[in-house]
Amino acid sequence: MIPAVRRWVHFFASAGAQDGGRIVGITTASQDPAQSARDWMTAFDEAGATNVEIPIIDRRDRAQDASVAELIRGARGIFLGGGDQIHLVSVLGGSRVGNAIREAHIAGATVGGTSAGAAACTEIIMAGAEPDEEGQMQDLHLGPGFGLLGFRAVIDTHFAQRRRLQRLFMVIAQNPELMGLGIDEDTALVVQGHRGEVVGRGSVTFVDGRGVRFDNAEDAMHGSPLTLSYLRVGIVGAGYTFNLRERELDLLVQARERGDKTQFVRTEGMGV
């Protein structure tokens, strides 16, 4: 199913998609990259994007195509579709196309992704640790991602809808230096520099394990119930900005930097 592309106003605006800015889509993560490309082409066209190209990169040799890499280097926006993030990174990682994505990002291109495409943007990707279609528990996978988003972050998607908090807890328990970001469906984290604004209908959950005083992550890997103490967990709703560098709500970071002693309290009905 293709998400409501019209809601991607930040991505379109940043990439100039409705003013001729070139958007290059990558559907490698999909089980059927060609069909996914057709669906996304239709969705982008309906949303008003006027210059979209989606080359089919379904094999490693196609990820080495110099002409596709050059196409990506000239893009103002790069879109990474959903599917399997492990497959996406294994096909593109270290290839000419993968390197071109990084180069375009460094040069100022806007990179956006949905589901697996979003998860692959970080230095470390995660997958598994959930029942498969036959009900068998999959092993947890941690591996390298594209590294476009730093801050030692790892992204999990469909977060609240698929009840993935326990999985993210397990990852952070094993790797307390990482920061977990769980993004709900129909929700985006729009990052500029070290700040990310939450937009959409849901929230972004952050998990920071740097202050953990006790964990039994090793035992939990072998089936024991997970135990953690002093794990920092927060939820950032739409309209709020998260400081990725400080791993905290940006309004609290700014107040601290000002020396503001104002106490933030829970306020019923307060608008964003």
Stockholm file with secondary structure:
# STOCKHOLM 1.0

chainA/1-272         MIPAVRRWVHFFASAGAQDGGRIVGITTASQDPAQSARDWMTAFDEAGATNVEIPIIDRRDRAQDASVAELIRGARGIFLGGGDQIHLVSVLGGSRVGNAIREAHIAGATVGGTSAGAAACTEIIMAGAEPDEEGQMQDLHLGPGFGLLGFRAVIDTHFAQRRRLQRLFMVIAQNPELMGLGIDEDTALVVQGHRGEVVGRGSVTFVDGRGVRFDNAEDAMHGSPLTLSYLRVGIVGAGYTFNLRERELDLLVQARERGDKTQFVRTEGMGV
#=GR chainA/1-272 SS CCCCGGGCHHHHHHHTGGGTCCEEEECTTSSSHHHHHHHHHHHHHHTTCCSEECCCCCSTTGGGCHHHHHHHHTCSEEEECCSCHHHHHHHHTTSHHHHHHHHHHHTTCEEEECTHHHHTTBSEEEECCSBCTTSCBCCCEEEECCCCBCTTEEEEESTTTTTCHHHHHHHHHHCTTSEEEEECTTEEEEEETTEEEEEESSEEEEEECTTCCEECHHHHTTTCCCCEESCEEEEEETTCEEETTTTEEHHHHHHHHHTCCCCCCCCTTCCC
#=GC SS_cons         CCCCGGGCHHHHHHHTGGGTCCEEEECTTSSSHHHHHHHHHHHHHHTTCCSEECCCCCSTTGGGCHHHHHHHHTCSEEEECCSCHHHHHHHHTTSHHHHHHHHHHHTTCEEEECTHHHHTTBSEEEECCSBCTTSCBCCCEEEECCCCBCTTEEEEESTTTTTCHHHHHHHHHHCTTSEEEEECTTEEEEEETTEEEEEESSEEEEEECTTCCEECHHHHTTTCCCCEESCEEEEEETTCEEETTTTEEHHHHHHHHHTCCCCCCCCTTCCC
//
